[in-house]
Amino acid sequence: MSWTQRSRWAAGLALVVAGGLLAWYALDADSSTTAADATTVAKPGRDGLAAAAAVAASGASSAGAGPFSATGLAARQQQLALWQKRYERAEQVYSSYRDATRYPHESRPLSEHADQQRPFDPVAEDKALRDASGKVAKGVRLRTTQERVFLGGLESVKFTISAVNDKGEPVALQVNRSSAQSVPDTTALIAVVSAEVPFSDDGAGPDAVASDGIYSARLTPSAQGFASHAGTIRLLAQVTANGEQGVAHFDVVYEPTVPATWASGAREAVEAGSLNIYLKARVLVGGRYVVSGRLFDANGAPFALVQFNDTVAAGPAEFKLHVFGALIRDKAPAFPLRLVDVDGFLLRPDTFPDRAMMARLPGVVHTSQRYSPDNFSPTEWSSEERNRYLAEYGKDVQEALDQIGRLK
């Protein structure tokens, strides 16, 4: 996971566990009204069982009946039903957590991260045309794209604008003026940088096809006055579409520092029952690096999102992308695997921008050798935290089983 995906992974697990526990407590509350006294509601949790038993005992005593009377047997059956439901909930929580953590966070099925399968696709938006005051122009929509949001060093970013009516049909568009400006990310007085960024539809420069109604522009911060600016750059384009005037805007986050560069070559190794792919780099600024890559199998099927997230010292380095053995055994991808679309950055916590980007590595970066599934271990991932949680959830399962056995 990228640093962001790692946070999503942790949040996802929290939701799984929280959902199970909430259902458990709701079950106790809903099941705490006994047959002997339908107006008595027990406290949630284990107190619900005590209250149910107390009410049942009270009913049995008032009727002069023992534990094997009709009333006593009814109370016992009620407790048994409650513990059986508690067992089902406890088993659900245990199984959900176990299955969600079968693989480590740095080696996950790519199907869990559909938004990460094609990370280098342009960011596309379709929105109503609005003027500078925010008023909507009826019957006109703008379609915009930008190649990326984060960029650094000598990198550039391409933008496009086109216009359509409510039916999606192209309408005449004209870009009257467009310029980029630095956006202060602090209350301190700093110089604002601005530069003209012309859009064109002439088939030259960044524009792909002449006169197709799609206007294109390219911003290269380091060459257009932003070489010393770290932060947000906003591009505003004043347009006229189908006779209506409005504004299109784009934001990018630029960091001039290049923290590390890629070195040629990669290697792989089967280690401890897993496949590790090592990407070579030269680190210029030491710190915590987050590197992500996508694995597709020989048939082009998406397989895994693999990530590196650790501190690295300045100098020659290797970023290890870990392909977990049990993931390979479970998903049975067709070898060789292809590592594609690798991106990486130096994480800079408590700072904006919070990352300094490495250059993207688009397309196929590495192709693995062919392996038999027997080369890899089916053992699920283990960690101190995971083992601790499984032990606690396992205690709840066992307690419910013990109570069921006592009541049967």
N, C-alpha and C positions, 0 to 999 in steps of 0.2 A: 504494500500500500504505500502508495505515496503517503506523505505525512497526513494529508487530508483523508485518504481512503482508510488509513489506519484508524482515524478518529471515527469514521462512519462504521467501521467494523466493530469497534468497541461499543458505539451507540446502539448498533443493531443487536448485539448480544444483550445489552441492558434491557432493550424492549422485549426480547424473547423471555427473559427471566421475569421482568416486571409483569408482563402479561399473564404468565402462569401463576404468579403469586397473587395478583389481584383476583383472578378467577377462583383461586383456592379460598381466599378470604370471603369472597362473595358467596361461595358454596357453603361455608360454615354458617354465615349469617342467614342464608335462605333455608338451611336445613335445621335451624335451631329451635323451631316451633314444634313442640312434641304433641303426640296424640292425646296425652292426658290433660294438657292445658294449651289449647290452640292460641290463647291470647298472650302466652309468655314467650318472649323473644330472647334467646341467649346471646351473649357476647360472641363476636367472631373469634376464630382461632380455637385453641384447646379449651378455652373457657366455655365454648358452645357445647362441647361434649359433657362437661361437668354439670352445666345447667340442665341439659337434656336428661342426664341421669338423675339429677335431684328431683326434677319435676315428675319423672316416671316413678321414682321411688315413693314420692309423696302420694301420687295417684294410687299406687298399689297398696300403700299402707292404709289410706282412707277407705279402700274397698275391702280391707281385711284379707288381701291376697298375698301370697308368697311369690318368690322370683319365678316359679314355674307355673303360676296362674296365667290365665289368658292375658291379663294386663301386663304382667312381668315379661312374658314372652314377646308381647308387642313392643315394649320398650327396648328389649334386647335386639329385636329385629331392626328397630329404628337406628340404634347405635351401629349395628353392623352395616346397614345401608350407608350411613354417614361415613364410616371409615372406608368403605369400598370406594366411595366417590373421592374421598381424600387421597386414597391410594392412586386412583386414576390421574388426579391432578398432579400429585407428586411425581409419578412416573412420567407424565408429559413434560414437566419442567426439567427433570433429569435428562430425559432423552433429547429434548430440544437443545439444551446447552451442550450435551455431549456431541451431538451431530454438528452443531454450528462451530464447534472448536476442534473438530477432527483434524483439520489442517492448520498450520501456523498462519498468522496474519500476513506474512510476506510471500505466501504461496497459496493462492486461492483460485477457485474456478473462475474463468473469465465471464461465465454466465451470470455471476453475482454482480458484475460491474459492466453492465451493458453500455453505460456512458463512456467507458474507457476502451472500448474495442477499436475505435477510430479516433484517437486523440488529436490528430493533426488535421481533421476536417475543419473547414472554416466555420466560424460561429455565424449562424444565419438567423435573421429576425424578419418577421412580417408584422408591420404595425401601421396604424392609421397615421396619415400625414397630419402634423400639428404645426402651428405657427409658433413664433417665439414666446407667445403668452400661454401656449398650451392648448389653444382652441383647435378642435378637430376640423379638418377640411373634409366635407362630405364627399363620398364616392371615390376617394383616392387613398391608396395604401402604398407604403414604401417597403421594398424588399432590399435588405442590406446584408452584407457579409463582411467579416474581417478574419484574416488568416489566424490570428492568435490574440490572446489578451496579455500574456507576459512575454517580454522580450528583453534582450540585453546586448551589451557590446556593440558589434557592427550589424546586428540583425535588423531586418526591416519588416514591415507589415503592410499587406495589400488590403484595400477596402473597395467595395462595389456598392452602387446604388441603382435601383431601377424602380419603376412605378407601374401599378396596375389599378384597374377599377375594381368595384366590388365583385365582379364576375371573374376576376383573375386575368383579365385581358390587358395587354400592355397599353399604356397611355404615354403621350409625349412627355419627356422629362428634359429639364435644362438645369444644370448646376451653375448658379449665378456667381457664387463665391465660396471658397472653402479655405479654412486655415486651422492649424493646430496650435494649442496653447498649453503651457504647463499649468497644472492645478495645484496650488499650495496645499500641502498636507500638514501644515503647522500654522499656529497663530503668529509665529515670528515673521517679521518683515523680510521678504525675499524677493529677488528680481523675478518677474514673470517673463518666460521665454515664449515667443510666438513665431510661427513660420507659415508661409503660404504652402498649401498642399493641393495642387490643381487636379481636378477630375477631368477625364476625357473619354470620348467614345470614338476614337479615331483608329483603333487597332495598333497603336504604337505604345511603347513603354509598357506599363502594367496592364493596359487594356488588351484583351485577347482578340476580340472581334469588332471590326469597325461598324458603326451605325446599327448595332443590335439593340439599342436602348439601354444597355448596361454601361454605366459610367464607372471608371476605375481610377484609383489613385494609390500611391505608395508613399509611406512615411518611413524614413531612415533617420531615427533620432540623432545618432552620432554625427551625421552629415548635415543636419538641418538645425543646428544650434542647441540641441538638448544633451550634448555629450557630458555635461556636468550635472544634469538633472536626474535625480532618483525619485521616482514617484509617478503620479498619474499625468498622462498627456491626453487632452480632449480635443478631438477633431470635430468641428462644426461645419456643416455644408448647408448653405442657403439655396433652396431649390424651388423651381416652379414646375408643377406637374398638372397637366390637364387644365391649365389656367389658374390653379390654386397654389399659393405660396406657403412654404413651410420650411422646417429645419430638420436635418438628419444629424445625429451625433453619434460618435464612437469614442470609447475610452480604452486606453491601453496602459499597462503598468510597466515602466522602463527602469532598469537598473544597469548603469554603464559598466559595472564591474563584471568581468568574466572570471568566475572562481576556479574553474578547472577546464582542461581541454581533453578531448578523447585521443587516445593513442591507437595506432593500428593494431589489429589482431585481437583475438579472443580465444579463450581455451575453455574446455569443459572437463569434468571429472565426475565419476560415480563415487560418492563418498558417504559413508554411514547409511547406505540404502537409499540415497537420494541423488538426483542429478544437479550439479552446480555448474553454472555458466559464469565465467569471470571476464568482465570487460575491463580493458586496460585504460588508464587515464593518467594525466599528470595534474596533480592538485596544486593550485597556486595559492589558495587561501584555505587553511585548515578549518574544520568544523564539522557539523552534522550535515551529511548529504542524503538526499532522497532520490533514488533512481528507480524508474519503472519501465518494464518491458512487457510485451504481449506475446504469448506463445500460440501458434496455430499448428495443427498437425499436418501430415503430408497431404491430406485431402482438402486442406483449407478450412477445416472446422476449428472454431475458437476453442482453446483449451484452458489456458491459465494466465492470470495476471501475477507476475513475479516482481518482487521489489527488494531494494536494498535501503536500509534506514539505520545509519550508524555514523559515529564520528570517524573522521579520517584526517591524518596529519598531512601537512604539505609535503610534496614530493611524488615520486612514482607510486601508483596505487592500482588496486584491482577492486572493482565493485562486484561482489558475489550475488548473483541472482539464483535463488534457491528454488529448485523444482522438487517439491516434497514427494517422497517415494509412494506414500499411500494415495496421494492424489493421482499419480501415474497409474497405479494399480486399479484404482476405482474407476477412473474415466477411460482407461485403455485407449489413449490417442495413438494414431498411426504414425510411426516413425519414418523418416526423421522429423523432428520438430523444427519449426522456424521461429526465431526470435525477431520480432519486428517492432518498429516505431518506439524507439527508446528515448526517454526524456529524463532529465535530471536537474537538480538545483541544490544550491547551498541554502539550508534553512537558516533564517535570521530571526529568531523569536523576539518579540517585544520591539519590533522595528517595522517601519513601512518604507519601502516594500519588504515583505517578510521572506523574500527569496531572491537569490542571484542565479540566473539561469545559465545552464550549460547549453551548448548547441544541440539542437535536435538531431536524432539519427533516424530519418524516415526510411521506410522500406525494410527489406530483409537485412538484419544486422549479423545474424549468425545462424547457421544450419547445423543441427546436431548430427551425431552419428546414429546408426540404427541399433536399437537395444531390444532385448527380450524383456517381458514383464518380470521375469525371474531375477533380473538384475536389481530390482527395487524392493524395498521393504513395505509390507502391508501395515506395519505398526502405526497406530494413530499418534498424533502429536501429544507431547506431555510437557507440562511446566508446573512450577510450584503453585501458581495461582489456579490453573485449571484443576489440578489434583485436589486443591483445597475446596473449590466449589463443588466438584463432583462428590467429595466426601460428605459435605453438608447436605446436598440434595439427596444423596444416598441414604443418609440417616432418616430423612423424612419418609422416604419410600419404605425403609425397613420398619420404622415405627408403625406405619399404617398396616403393613403385613402382620406384624406381631399382634396388633389389636384385632385384626380380622381373625387370626388364628385363635385368639382367646375367646372371641364371641361366637365362633361357630360351634 
